[in-house]
């Protein structure tokens, strides 16, 4: 007997109907963002004493408006193009990183290693790009991108294989690999990959491996296209291919996957490698399209931000695009906000962190906006919080 | 009788959940010393009613009277303080603790709030046991007790808390006939001492045997109250379901052909590496149902897992339709013609968050017509799902709702629709009707017989001895990993099989016993 009222076999299924009133899956994420901006405005008010010297009740609004303007939501056409391009460039690596973490979520895996996979992909593309700098353009670019993808995939393969064969938890191993990736960069960039003739430790010029700018002098590089292309491919893989069905089944119920004749061990290794590839591609695009070299102390938080993006996007490719665009826009607009209102750009990081907080503690959002729990429970969060004690997957 | 103040009276209890009237003006009274059975299908409102009694749910209307006084029950601890105790279907015992420790667990009325008075507790437990005719060692570890004795510990726990009203939720679900008889003796003794008992079950003959009165619920309403003397199983079943139910499946003579599944010298280890299946030989022939009877935990799970590819045997040989499939993976088994209804449908049989249609193709998603190469054919999947839904009468608003929103019976129908269809040679049914209501059980039993008659070999494993007896053409009794005897289904003696299940020993070699093939 179950505690909830069940229906007998003859009755129509009022319970089923009631539960299936499809609440938009986006409700919690969207409201989490709204709530984060509200909390953010309180912070702006409180800190305005220190930043602008007095409390100005209109400040949060003007700050957010400046943020929007900087992100390209403005009537001035040239500023709009500039802002939107900036938003897209900022969003592009977050899309790939979000897909990396999101695909892993679908297989029931928590890929904290997007950061390390991103870094190692970036390093591989920087090193390879410098080595093939004099090759014909398209070939040089292809080889440099491929190197980044392979390196990232390898950085995902290792924790995947460890998980599948020995049961080592991917959260532990990917965190370790993040640290290893940073150390490998420090070593290779000051050693084997060190370029001569610069005032600091860095890799060589990319030459022909540099990604072309798509139009004009703006920084809309070819790599942004990779993100645009990756979204439908990942969507198709997950939702329209048999392999994606196997990945999702393994994530939702590994025992049922085994019962159904799927191979969870292979699927875990495959998914982690794919996740690594996507994050590595993001790193590759950042190097080949924007920074054009890697230095020994290369720092970024894109890999970690990707986790927030994946959670906010409910691990769905389309949701991830929206989440990445939101964070991209915040990064693109933060500069103008600081110039216009004196609010430091770091408020953007704070708001992003609050979004993550509200997503993780979704009970708060449900309480505030009186959303009944149930159908829309965030499965990704269970992946984050659960820890397998089962050992190796057979 | 009417002049006796009932120990418990529930008057006009109504409880609405959004969209569902779970309890519709239910009135129920329980006299001192009475065993009152509560019958009803899943979803009839028994749980809701008991949750209200236990203070876990607040009724929208109605009142609860204890010894004639209206009371409000604020929660389980309040219920316990008022002498109401629940014995749950799934034991709430900690296996590594002793009997006494389990009984003391959560006991908050001790004189000394810091230290346990073990000696006094042991004395009281032993005394209670003696009084009700089951002497138990308070220092025995619960994990070393049989299920029947664990059930007694649960009852003891209630008595230790001075319960006057006991609610037993399907207490016999996991017991052998002998253990059931023993528990019934305990219950009668309790009643004789003035305890009042609400007995929830859906085993009709048990209810007829133990209850003083029987109240039947259907769709949140009381549809009838009967005295055992003036009713029978058919009458009760009809009351429960609301239509005539065939309790015993019409099954014709089986016409078995050659063996489809041949098992020789099979040995399988459990998760801890101990041998759980010991040298099992078994044949299942085309057109017969072979039932495996046994107390849960005697190696049936490991046997089924080894036969279906989920677990690798350590020794022996498994042949399916002439093909050696020993240690093959589930996919290979499936393609060799094995279909499998797993015992734990939520763990193995279904992906609960996935829609009904995905669950219907869970084992065939990769082959035509559901996939062309690596690409799923959504239309073919939808169409097959709609066909299965109508053919197997799966009650669901559409093929796209998550299977978790279906009732237990309909969830099992999804599995049955998936596994019973198509070209199959061997059907392995593990606890196929566990937790289902009478209507669903009837449906699944009919389908199993139909597959048998169509020439499939059927291996049935069930903890419900009645189910094994009712469906099986031959019955293999499993005890501590071995098949200790095989009996012909039609002539099998329930008492003897119960004894074999409990002890592995037969009284005397029976003339009917077949050699283990």
Interface residues (C-beta under 8 A of the other chain):
Chain A: X1 X2 X3 X4 X5 X6 X7 X8 X9 X10 X11 X12 X13 X14 X15 X16 X17 X18 X19 X20 X240 X241 X242 X243 X245 X248 X249 X252 X253 X255 X256 X258 X259 X260 X261 X262 X375 X379
Chain B: X17 X18 X19 X20 X22 X41 X42 X43 X44 X45 X46 X47 X48 X51 X56 X89 X169 X170 X200 X218 X219 X220 X241 X242 X243 X308 X309 X310 X329 X330 X331 X332 X334 X340 X342 X347 X348 X349 X350 X351 X352 X353 X354 X358 X362 X363 X365 X366 X371 X374 X375 X376 X378 X395 X396 X397 X401 X402 X405 X406 X407 X408 X409 X410 X437 X439 X440 X443
